[in-house]
Amino acid sequence: MKAIIINAPGTPDVLTLQEISQPKITIPTQILVKIKAAGLNPIDTKIRQRGTFYPEQMPAILGCDGAGIVQAVGSQVQEFKPGDEVYFCGGGLGQSQTGNYAEFTVTGKIALIID
């Protein structure tokens, strides 16, 4: 999948478009979402400038706010199903596979709202 990656803090030039592996559900409460829209939250700019909350997990995908379509759900997720349209906030704080500047993201069910 395509994703915008940050390797180090800095100006917008530190963001690069790369081809990476699609994230996978690894925890029973996670949801895989195909991103249809990603917002540009002011926190995204601040994180890009100063660095992520998880520097040991660089490179990372930024992007706190997103909307998309559920592709798969973990075994403990009953509130959502594949095909649900959702929006959410909470990814992109610097963990390697959780940002929304990508074609897919994995997020926790607590962060989603059904559209």
N, CA, C and O atoms as CSV, one atom per row, in Angstrom:
chain,resi,resn,atom,element,x,y,z
A,1,MET,N,N,0.841,-1.178,0.000
A,1,MET,CA,C,0.000,0.000,0.000
A,1,MET,C,C,0.884,1.238,0.000
A,1,MET,O,O,2.061,1.170,0.357
A,2,LYS,N,N,0.321,2.354,-0.396
A,2,LYS,CA,C,1.039,3.624,-0.356
A,2,LYS,C,C,0.772,4.299,0.985
A,2,LYS,O,O,-0.335,4.242,1.522
A,3,ALA,N,N,1.821,4.944,1.513
A,3,ALA,CA,C,1.696,5.669,2.776
A,3,ALA,C,C,2.688,6.820,2.788
A,3,ALA,O,O,3.746,6.752,2.162
A,4,ILE,N,N,2.336,7.870,3.503
A,4,ILE,CA,C,3.251,8.991,3.703
A,4,ILE,C,C,3.973,8.742,5.022
A,4,ILE,O,O,3.354,8.645,6.082
A,5,ILE,N,N,5.293,8.643,4.932
A,5,ILE,CA,C,6.127,8.212,6.050
A,5,ILE,C,C,6.968,9.378,6.560
A,5,ILE,O,O,7.431,10.215,5.785
A,6,ILE,N,N,7.158,9.415,7.888
A,6,ILE,CA,C,8.106,10.345,8.508
A,6,ILE,C,C,9.230,9.514,9.121
A,6,ILE,O,O,8.978,8.545,9.837
A,7,ASN,N,N,10.481,9.905,8.832
A,7,ASN,CA,C,11.643,9.221,9.393
A,7,ASN,C,C,12.309,10.021,10.505
A,7,ASN,O,O,13.001,9.459,11.353
A,8,ALA,N,N,12.097,11.332,10.496
A,8,ALA,CA,C,12.696,12.227,11.493
A,8,ALA,C,C,11.869,13.505,11.526
A,8,ALA,O,O,11.225,13.839,10.531
A,9,PRO,N,N,11.870,14.230,12.643
A,9,PRO,CA,C,11.129,15.487,12.689
A,9,PRO,C,C,11.748,16.527,11.763
A,9,PRO,O,O,12.926,16.457,11.415
A,10,GLY,N,N,10.907,17.507,11.369
A,10,GLY,CA,C,11.429,18.579,10.533
A,10,GLY,C,C,10.355,19.275,9.725
A,10,GLY,O,O,9.181,19.283,10.094
A,11,THR,N,N,10.775,19.853,8.626
A,11,THR,CA,C,9.886,20.571,7.711
A,11,THR,C,C,9.062,19.563,6.913
A,11,THR,O,O,9.301,18.360,7.027
A,12,PRO,N,N,8.105,20.014,6.113
A,12,PRO,CA,C,7.311,19.077,5.316
A,12,PRO,C,C,8.147,18.163,4.414
A,12,PRO,O,O,7.669,17.111,3.990
A,13,ASP,N,N,9.378,18.555,4.123
A,13,ASP,CA,C,10.250,17.736,3.270
A,13,ASP,C,C,10.574,16.374,3.882
A,13,ASP,O,O,11.000,15.469,3.164
A,14,VAL,N,N,10.379,16.209,5.203
A,14,VAL,CA,C,10.693,14.918,5.831
A,14,VAL,C,C,9.632,13.866,5.529
A,14,VAL,O,O,9.851,12.681,5.781
A,15,LEU,N,N,8.489,14.281,4.993
A,15,LEU,CA,C,7.420,13.340,4.644
A,15,LEU,C,C,7.688,12.771,3.257
A,15,LEU,O,O,7.915,13.521,2.308
A,16,THR,N,N,7.663,11.445,3.137
A,16,THR,CA,C,7.910,10.808,1.847
A,16,THR,C,C,6.828,9.786,1.549
A,16,THR,O,O,6.352,9.091,2.446
A,17,LEU,N,N,6.445,9.701,0.289
A,17,LEU,CA,C,5.482,8.703,-0.163
A,17,LEU,C,C,6.239,7.411,-0.427
A,17,LEU,O,O,7.197,7.387,-1.199
A,18,GLN,N,N,5.797,6.327,0.227
A,18,GLN,CA,C,6.485,5.042,0.093
A,18,GLN,C,C,5.473,3.924,-0.090
A,18,GLN,O,O,4.298,4.065,0.250
A,19,GLU,N,N,5.941,2.826,-0.626
A,19,GLU,CA,C,5.161,1.592,-0.728
A,19,GLU,C,C,5.568,0.716,0.454
A,19,GLU,O,O,6.740,0.370,0.599
A,20,ILE,N,N,4.596,0.358,1.301
A,20,ILE,CA,C,4.880,-0.469,2.478
A,20,ILE,C,C,3.840,-1.588,2.572
A,20,ILE,O,O,2.862,-1.597,1.824
A,21,SER,N,N,4.052,-2.512,3.477
A,21,SER,CA,C,3.097,-3.602,3.691
A,21,SER,C,C,1.815,-3.074,4.316
A,21,SER,O,O,1.838,-2.155,5.135
A,22,GLN,N,N,0.702,-3.666,3.919
A,22,GLN,CA,C,-0.585,-3.310,4.519
A,22,GLN,C,C,-0.602,-3.793,5.968
A,22,GLN,O,O,-0.165,-4.910,6.244
A,23,PRO,N,N,-1.104,-2.966,6.907
A,23,PRO,CA,C,-1.145,-3.398,8.305
A,23,PRO,C,C,-2.114,-4.563,8.495
A,23,PRO,O,O,-3.041,-4.759,7.709
A,24,LYS,N,N,-1.877,-5.322,9.549
A,24,LYS,CA,C,-2.717,-6.475,9.868
A,24,LYS,C,C,-3.288,-6.321,11.273
A,24,LYS,O,O,-2.687,-5.682,12.137
A,25,ILE,N,N,-4.430,-6.905,11.480
A,25,ILE,CA,C,-5.017,-6.962,12.817
A,25,ILE,C,C,-4.170,-7.908,13.656
A,25,ILE,O,O,-3.959,-9.061,13.279
A,26,THR,N,N,-3.684,-7.419,14.797
A,26,THR,CA,C,-2.856,-8.237,15.681
A,26,THR,C,C,-3.449,-8.383,17.077
A,26,THR,O,O,-2.967,-9.180,17.882
A,27,ILE,N,N,-4.498,-7.611,17.361
A,27,ILE,CA,C,-5.170,-7.628,18.665
A,27,ILE,C,C,-6.658,-7.855,18.405
A,27,ILE,O,O,-7.193,-7.271,17.462
A,28,PRO,N,N,-7.348,-8.673,19.194
A,28,PRO,CA,C,-8.750,-9.013,18.920
A,28,PRO,C,C,-9.717,-7.833,18.877
A,28,PRO,O,O,-10.821,-7.970,18.350
A,29,THR,N,N,-9.330,-6.675,19.419
A,29,THR,CA,C,-10.226,-5.512,19.430
A,29,THR,C,C,-9.910,-4.507,18.319
A,29,THR,O,O,-10.466,-3.408,18.302
A,30,GLN,N,N,-9.035,-4.873,17.409
A,30,GLN,CA,C,-8.663,-3.952,16.333
A,30,GLN,C,C,-9.565,-4.096,15.113
A,30,GLN,O,O,-10.248,-5.102,14.923
A,31,ILE,N,N,-9.536,-3.034,14.284
A,31,ILE,CA,C,-10.325,-2.975,13.054
A,31,ILE,C,C,-9.418,-2.478,11.936
A,31,ILE,O,O,-8.681,-1.508,12.111
A,32,LEU,N,N,-9.473,-3.143,10.788
A,32,LEU,CA,C,-8.746,-2.713,9.596
A,32,LEU,C,C,-9.670,-1.842,8.762
A,32,LEU,O,O,-10.775,-2.258,8.414
A,33,VAL,N,N,-9.215,-0.622,8.437
A,33,VAL,CA,C,-10.026,0.343,7.698
A,33,VAL,C,C,-9.303,0.745,6.418
A,33,VAL,O,O,-8.110,1.048,6.438
A,34,LYS,N,N,-10.034,0.744,5.307
A,34,LYS,CA,C,-9.532,1.311,4.050
A,34,LYS,C,C,-9.834,2.801,4.103
A,34,LYS,O,O,-10.997,3.202,4.158
A,35,ILE,N,N,-8.789,3.622,4.086
A,35,ILE,CA,C,-8.939,5.068,4.233
A,35,ILE,C,C,-9.521,5.673,2.954
A,35,ILE,O,O,-9.029,5.427,1.853
A,36,LYS,N,N,-10.571,6.462,3.124
A,36,LYS,CA,C,-11.167,7.217,2.020
A,36,LYS,C,C,-10.854,8.706,2.137
A,36,LYS,O,O,-10.822,9.410,1.128
A,37,ALA,N,N,-10.620,9.196,3.363
A,37,ALA,CA,C,-10.273,10.602,3.586
A,37,ALA,C,C,-9.438,10.706,4.858
A,37,ALA,O,O,-9.728,10.051,5.859
A,38,ALA,N,N,-8.404,11.534,4.807
A,38,ALA,CA,C,-7.567,11.795,5.977
A,38,ALA,C,C,-7.502,13.299,6.184
A,38,ALA,O,O,-7.185,14.049,5.261
A,39,GLY,N,N,-7.800,13.733,7.395
A,39,GLY,CA,C,-7.760,15.153,7.702
A,39,GLY,C,C,-6.355,15.614,8.044
A,39,GLY,O,O,-5.483,14.804,8.358
A,40,LEU,N,N,-6.148,16.901,7.982
A,40,LEU,CA,C,-4.887,17.494,8.417
A,40,LEU,C,C,-5.161,18.239,9.717
A,40,LEU,O,O,-5.564,19.402,9.712
A,41,ASN,N,N,-4.937,17.552,10.818
A,41,ASN,CA,C,-5.159,18.096,12.144
A,41,ASN,C,C,-3.932,18.928,12.540
A,41,ASN,O,O,-2.812,18.554,12.192
A,42,PRO,N,N,-4.109,20.040,13.255
A,42,PRO,CA,C,-2.941,20.813,13.702
A,42,PRO,C,C,-1.927,19.965,14.477
A,42,PRO,O,O,-0.730,20.249,14.431
A,43,ILE,N,N,-2.382,18.944,15.177
A,43,ILE,CA,C,-1.437,18.088,15.908
A,43,ILE,C,C,-0.506,17.350,14.952
A,43,ILE,O,O,0.637,17.061,15.305
A,44,ASP,N,N,-0.986,17.041,13.737
A,44,ASP,CA,C,-0.127,16.372,12.753
A,44,ASP,C,C,1.087,17.239,12.420
A,44,ASP,O,O,2.210,16.743,12.331
A,45,THR,N,N,0.850,18.530,12.239
A,45,THR,CA,C,1.941,19.460,11.933
A,45,THR,C,C,2.900,19.571,13.111
A,45,THR,O,O,4.116,19.600,12.923
A,46,LYS,N,N,2.362,19.633,14.316
A,46,LYS,CA,C,3.216,19.738,15.504
A,46,LYS,C,C,4.066,18.486,15.688
A,46,LYS,O,O,5.245,18.579,16.033
A,47,ILE,N,N,3.476,17.322,15.460
A,47,ILE,CA,C,4.234,16.076,15.587
A,47,ILE,C,C,5.326,16.021,14.527
A,47,ILE,O,O,6.458,15.629,14.814
A,48,ARG,N,N,4.985,16.417,13.299
A,48,ARG,CA,C,5.988,16.418,12.234
A,48,ARG,C,C,7.157,17.326,12.601
A,48,ARG,O,O,8.308,16.985,12.331
A,49,GLN,N,N,6.883,18.466,13.207
A,49,GLN,CA,C,7.934,19.431,13.545
A,49,GLN,C,C,8.788,18.992,14.732
A,49,GLN,O,O,10.009,19.147,14.695
A,50,ARG,N,N,8.181,18.456,15.769
A,50,ARG,CA,C,8.921,18.169,17.006
A,50,ARG,C,C,9.269,16.700,17.201
A,50,ARG,O,O,10.146,16.376,18.003
A,51,GLY,N,N,8.592,15.801,16.477
A,51,GLY,CA,C,8.827,14.373,16.636
A,51,GLY,C,C,7.610,13.681,17.215
A,51,GLY,O,O,6.700,14.330,17.731
A,52,THR,N,N,7.598,12.378,17.130
A,52,THR,CA,C,6.431,11.605,17.537
A,52,THR,C,C,6.452,11.294,19.030
A,52,THR,O,O,7.443,11.532,19.721
A,53,PHE,N,N,5.331,10.756,19.505
A,53,PHE,CA,C,5.237,10.313,20.893
A,53,PHE,C,C,5.958,8.983,21.101
A,53,PHE,O,O,6.196,8.576,22.238
A,54,TYR,N,N,6.303,8.310,20.011
A,54,TYR,CA,C,6.932,6.987,20.066
A,54,TYR,C,C,8.175,6.981,19.184
A,54,TYR,O,O,8.185,6.285,18.169
A,55,PRO,N,N,9.232,7.734,19.533
A,55,PRO,CA,C,10.396,7.843,18.646
A,55,PRO,C,C,11.072,6.504,18.366
A,55,PRO,O,O,11.729,6.350,17.336
A,56,GLU,N,N,10.921,5.548,19.255
A,56,GLU,CA,C,11.524,4.233,19.027
A,56,GLU,C,C,10.798,3.461,17.925
A,56,GLU,O,O,11.291,2.428,17.471
A,57,GLN,N,N,9.650,3.943,17.497
A,57,GLN,CA,C,8.877,3.260,16.456
A,57,GLN,C,C,8.976,3.965,15.103
A,57,GLN,O,O,8.115,3.773,14.243
A,58,MET,N,N,10.001,4.769,14.908
A,58,MET,CA,C,10.205,5.421,13.620
A,58,MET,C,C,10.796,4.408,12.646
A,58,MET,O,O,11.526,3.519,13.083
A,59,PRO,N,N,10.519,4.498,11.365
A,59,PRO,CA,C,9.650,5.466,10.718
A,59,PRO,C,C,8.184,5.234,11.096
A,59,PRO,O,O,7.809,4.160,11.566
A,60,ALA,N,N,7.368,6.270,10.877
A,60,ALA,CA,C,5.971,6.205,11.294
A,60,ALA,C,C,5.069,6.836,10.240
A,60,ALA,O,O,5.522,7.551,9.347
A,61,ILE,N,N,3.777,6.545,10.375
A,61,ILE,CA,C,2.743,7.148,9.539
A,61,ILE,C,C,1.982,8.130,10.417
A,61,ILE,O,O,1.465,7.749,11.468
A,62,LEU,N,N,1.906,9.385,9.998
A,62,LEU,CA,C,1.148,10.387,10.741
A,62,LEU,C,C,-0.300,10.402,10.258
A,62,LEU,O,O,-0.687,9.622,9.388
A,63,GLY,N,N,-1.086,11.298,10.836
A,63,GLY,CA,C,-2.486,11.468,10.437
A,63,GLY,C,C,-3.432,11.017,11.526
A,63,GLY,O,O,-3.706,9.824,11.658
A,64,CYS,N,N,-3.941,11.968,12.319
A,64,CYS,CA,C,-4.827,11.648,13.444
A,64,CYS,C,C,-6.260,11.336,13.016
A,64,CYS,O,O,-6.873,10.405,13.538
A,65,ASP,N,N,-6.789,12.100,12.083
A,65,ASP,CA,C,-8.212,12.004,11.740
A,65,ASP,C,C,-8.402,11.293,10.406
A,65,ASP,O,O,-7.665,11.533,9.450
A,66,GLY,N,N,-9.400,10.414,10.354
A,66,GLY,CA,C,-9.650,9.702,9.107
A,66,GLY,C,C,-11.071,9.206,8.991
A,66,GLY,O,O,-11.830,9.183,9.960
A,67,ALA,N,N,-11.409,8.812,7.781
A,67,ALA,CA,C,-12.711,8.208,7.495
A,67,ALA,C,C,-12.495,7.138,6.446
A,67,ALA,O,O,-11.632,7.267,5.577
A,68,GLY,N,N,-13.282,6.085,6.534
A,68,GLY,CA,C,-13.119,5.019,5.562
A,68,GLY,C,C,-14.130,3.914,5.740
A,68,GLY,O,O,-15.174,4.088,6.368
A,69,ILE,N,N,-13.791,2.761,5.166
A,69,ILE,CA,C,-14.683,1.608,5.152
A,69,ILE,C,C,-13.999,0.444,5.859
A,69,ILE,O,O,-12.860,0.098,5.546
A,70,VAL,N,N,-14.704,-0.155,6.815
A,70,VAL,CA,C,-14.180,-1.306,7.547
A,70,VAL,C,C,-13.946,-2.458,6.570
A,70,VAL,O,O,-14.834,-2.828,5.802
A,71,GLN,N,N,-12.733,-3.016,6.616
A,71,GLN,CA,C,-12.369,-4.152,5.772
A,71,GLN,C,C,-12.404,-5.471,6.538
A,71,GLN,O,O,-12.792,-6.504,5.993
A,72,ALA,N,N,-11.994,-5.425,7.808
A,72,ALA,CA,C,-11.953,-6.631,8.642
A,72,ALA,C,C,-11.998,-6.201,10.100
A,72,ALA,O,O,-11.619,-5.081,10.441
A,73,VAL,N,N,-12.463,-7.104,10.954
A,73,VAL,CA,C,-12.541,-6.820,12.388
A,73,VAL,C,C,-11.905,-7.954,13.175
A,73,VAL,O,O,-11.902,-9.107,12.743
A,74,GLY,N,N,-11.365,-7.605,14.343
A,74,GLY,CA,C,-10.807,-8.606,15.237
A,74,GLY,C,C,-11.900,-9.470,15.844
A,74,GLY,O,O,-13.083,-9.137,15.771
A,75,SER,N,N,-11.500,-10.567,16.434
A,75,SER,CA,C,-12.449,-11.560,16.946
A,75,SER,C,C,-13.339,-11.044,18.077
A,75,SER,O,O,-14.402,-11.616,18.321
A,76,GLN,N,N,-12.935,-9.983,18.769
A,76,GLN,CA,C,-13.740,-9.442,19.865
A,76,GLN,C,C,-14.538,-8.200,19.466
A,76,GLN,O,O,-15.111,-7.534,20.329
A,77,VAL,N,N,-14.583,-7.885,18.186
A,77,VAL,CA,C,-15.322,-6.708,17.710
A,77,VAL,C,C,-16.690,-7.151,17.223
A,77,VAL,O,O,-16.795,-7.937,16.282
A,78,GLN,N,N,-17.745,-6.645,17.865
A,78,GLN,CA,C,-19.108,-6.967,17.456
A,78,GLN,C,C,-19.882,-5.734,17.010
A,78,GLN,O,O,-20.936,-5.854,16.386
A,79,GLU,N,N,-19.361,-4.545,17.328
A,79,GLU,CA,C,-20.062,-3.300,17.014
A,79,GLU,C,C,-19.925,-2.894,15.551
A,79,GLU,O,O,-20.732,-2.114,15.046
A,80,PHE,N,N,-18.914,-3.413,14.873
A,80,PHE,CA,C,-18.633,-3.050,13.488
A,80,PHE,C,C,-18.481,-4.307,12.652
A,80,PHE,O,O,-18.172,-5.384,13.161
A,81,LYS,N,N,-18.710,-4.141,11.334
A,81,LYS,CA,C,-18.558,-5.266,10.407
A,81,LYS,C,C,-17.973,-4.746,9.103
A,81,LYS,O,O,-18.072,-3.551,8.825
A,82,PRO,N,N,-17.366,-5.612,8.295
A,82,PRO,CA,C,-16.857,-5.172,7.000
A,82,PRO,C,C,-17.952,-4.482,6.189
A,82,PRO,O,O,-19.092,-4.941,6.133
A,83,GLY,N,N,-17.575,-3.372,5.567
A,83,GLY,CA,C,-18.514,-2.577,4.785
A,83,GLY,C,C,-19.047,-1.360,5.519
A,83,GLY,O,O,-19.557,-0.440,4.880
A,84,ASP,N,N,-18.945,-1.327,6.853
A,84,ASP,CA,C,-19.401,-0.154,7.613
A,84,ASP,C,C,-18.542,1.059,7.261
A,84,ASP,O,O,-17.319,0.962,7.163
A,85,GLU,N,N,-19.206,2.207,7.072
A,85,GLU,CA,C,-18.500,3.468,6.874
A,85,GLU,C,C,-18.282,4.101,8.243
A,85,GLU,O,O,-19.223,4.248,9.023
A,86,VAL,N,N,-17.027,4.477,8.534
A,86,VAL,CA,C,-16.675,4.980,9.856
A,86,VAL,C,C,-15.784,6.219,9.749
A,86,VAL,O,O,-15.136,6.451,8.728
A,87,TYR,N,N,-15.767,6.998,10.813
A,87,TYR,CA,C,-14.760,8.044,10.949
A,87,TYR,C,C,-14.175,7.936,12.343
A,87,TYR,O,O,-14.794,7.383,13.252
A,88,PHE,N,N,-12.966,8.478,12.501
A,88,PHE,CA,C,-12.259,8.241,13.749
A,88,PHE,C,C,-11.135,9.243,13.947
A,88,PHE,O,O,-10.699,9.922,13.017
A,89,CYS,N,N,-10.688,9.311,15.177
A,89,CYS,CA,C,-9.563,10.150,15.570
A,89,CYS,C,C,-8.736,9.350,16.564
A,89,CYS,O,O,-9.281,8.591,17.365
A,90,GLY,N,N,-7.455,9.518,16.513
A,90,GLY,CA,C,-6.639,8.859,17.520
A,90,GLY,C,C,-5.400,8.186,16.989
A,90,GLY,O,O,-4.496,7.885,17.768
A,91,GLY,N,N,-5.315,7.939,15.711
A,91,GLY,CA,C,-4.106,7.343,15.149
A,91,GLY,C,C,-3.072,8.410,14.855
A,91,GLY,O,O,-3.276,9.589,15.141
A,92,GLY,N,N,-1.971,7.985,14.284
A,92,GLY,CA,C,-0.997,8.923,13.765
A,92,GLY,C,C,-0.162,9.669,14.772
A,92,GLY,O,O,0.384,10.728,14.461
A,93,LEU,N,N,-0.049,9.139,15.973
A,93,LEU,CA,C,0.763,9.819,16.979
A,93,LEU,C,C,2.206,9.348,16.953
A,93,LEU,O,O,3.015,9.735,17.796
A,94,GLY,N,N,2.517,8.508,15.978
A,94,GLY,CA,C,3.896,8.087,15.808
A,94,GLY,C,C,4.121,6.602,15.894
A,94,GLY,O,O,5.253,6.147,15.735
A,95,GLN,N,N,3.085,5.831,16.139
A,95,GLN,CA,C,3.249,4.389,16.099
A,95,GLN,C,C,3.293,3.966,14.638
A,95,GLN,O,O,2.642,4.580,13.792
A,96,SER,N,N,4.038,2.946,14.347
A,96,SER,CA,C,4.403,2.654,12.967
A,96,SER,C,C,3.241,2.404,12.015
A,96,SER,O,O,3.343,2.808,10.857
A,97,GLN,N,N,2.159,1.775,12.415
A,97,GLN,CA,C,1.101,1.386,11.482
A,97,GLN,C,C,-0.248,2.018,11.765
A,97,GLN,O,O,-1.254,1.544,11.238
A,98,THR,N,N,-0.316,3.066,12.573
A,98,THR,CA,C,-1.629,3.551,12.995
A,98,THR,C,C,-2.071,4.863,12.376
A,98,THR,O,O,-3.182,5.316,12.652
A,99,GLY,N,N,-1.257,5.483,11.560
A,99,GLY,CA,C,-1.632,6.772,10.991
A,99,GLY,C,C,-2.591,6.645,9.825
A,99,GLY,O,O,-2.769,5.571,9.251
A,100,ASN,N,N,-3.204,7.772,9.490
A,100,ASN,CA,C,-4.209,7.793,8.430
A,100,ASN,C,C,-3.694,8.345,7.110
A,100,ASN,O,O,-4.466,8.465,6.159
A,101,TYR,N,N,-2.413,8.684,7.023
A,101,TYR,CA,C,-1.836,9.117,5.748
A,101,TYR,C,C,-1.382,7.875,4.991
A,101,TYR,O,O,-0.211,7.732,4.639
A,102,ALA,N,N,-2.328,6.993,4.751
A,102,ALA,CA,C,-2.050,5.711,4.110
A,102,ALA,C,C,-3.336,5.185,3.484
A,102,ALA,O,O,-4.417,5.728,3.713
A,103,GLU,N,N,-3.211,4.138,2.702
A,103,GLU,CA,C,-4.394,3.546,2.080
A,103,GLU,C,C,-5.202,2.706,3.063
A,103,GLU,O,O,-6.414,2.557,2.907
A,104,PHE,N,N,-4.530,2.156,4.080
A,104,PHE,CA,C,-5.187,1.344,5.108
A,104,PHE,C,C,-4.599,1.700,6.465
A,104,PHE,O,O,-3.453,2.139,6.562
A,105,THR,N,N,-5.398,1.505,7.518
A,105,THR,CA,C,-4.900,1.646,8.878
A,105,THR,C,C,-5.590,0.622,9.766
A,105,THR,O,O,-6.672,0.131,9.445
A,106,VAL,N,N,-4.955,0.310,10.878
A,106,VAL,CA,C,-5.561,-0.525,11.909
A,106,VAL,C,C,-5.790,0.373,13.116
A,106,VAL,O,O,-4.888,1.092,13.546
A,107,THR,N,N,-6.992,0.328,13.653
A,107,THR,CA,C,-7.327,1.167,14.797
A,107,THR,C,C,-8.138,0.358,15.803
A,107,THR,O,O,-8.662,-0.707,15.477
A,108,GLY,N,N,-8.236,0.864,17.009
A,108,GLY,CA,C,-9.046,0.210,18.029
A,108,GLY,C,C,-10.513,0.558,17.867
A,108,GLY,O,O,-10.851,1.638,17.383
A,109,LYS,N,N,-11.377,-0.348,18.269
A,109,LYS,CA,C,-12.815,-0.114,18.108
A,109,LYS,C,C,-13.297,1.084,18.914
A,109,LYS,O,O,-14.314,1.684,18.565
A,110,ILE,N,N,-12.600,1.446,19.972
A,110,ILE,CA,C,-13.021,2.568,20.806
A,110,ILE,C,C,-12.890,3.901,20.072
A,110,ILE,O,O,-13.556,4.869,20.440
A,111,ALA,N,N,-12.047,3.969,19.046
A,111,ALA,CA,C,-11.794,5.227,18.338
A,111,ALA,C,C,-12.765,5.476,17.186
A,111,ALA,O,O,-12.738,6.554,16.591
A,112,LEU,N,N,-13.622,4.508,16.854
A,112,LEU,CA,C,-14.474,4.630,15.675
A,112,LEU,C,C,-15.893,5.054,15.995
A,112,LEU,O,O,-16.431,4.751,17.060
A,113,ILE,N,N,-16.481,5.763,15.050
A,113,ILE,CA,C,-17.903,6.117,15.089
A,113,ILE,C,C,-18.485,5.726,13.745
A,113,ILE,O,O,-17.925,6.058,12.701
A,114,ILE,N,N,-19.601,5.027,13.767
A,114,ILE,CA,C,-20.227,4.607,12.515
A,114,ILE,C,C,-20.912,5.800,11.871
A,114,ILE,O,O,-21.536,6.609,12.557
A,115,ASP,N,N,-20.796,5.911,10.570
A,115,ASP,CA,C,-21.372,7.044,9.833
A,115,ASP,C,C,-22.830,6.775,9.507
A,115,ASP,O,O,-23.488,7.611,8.889
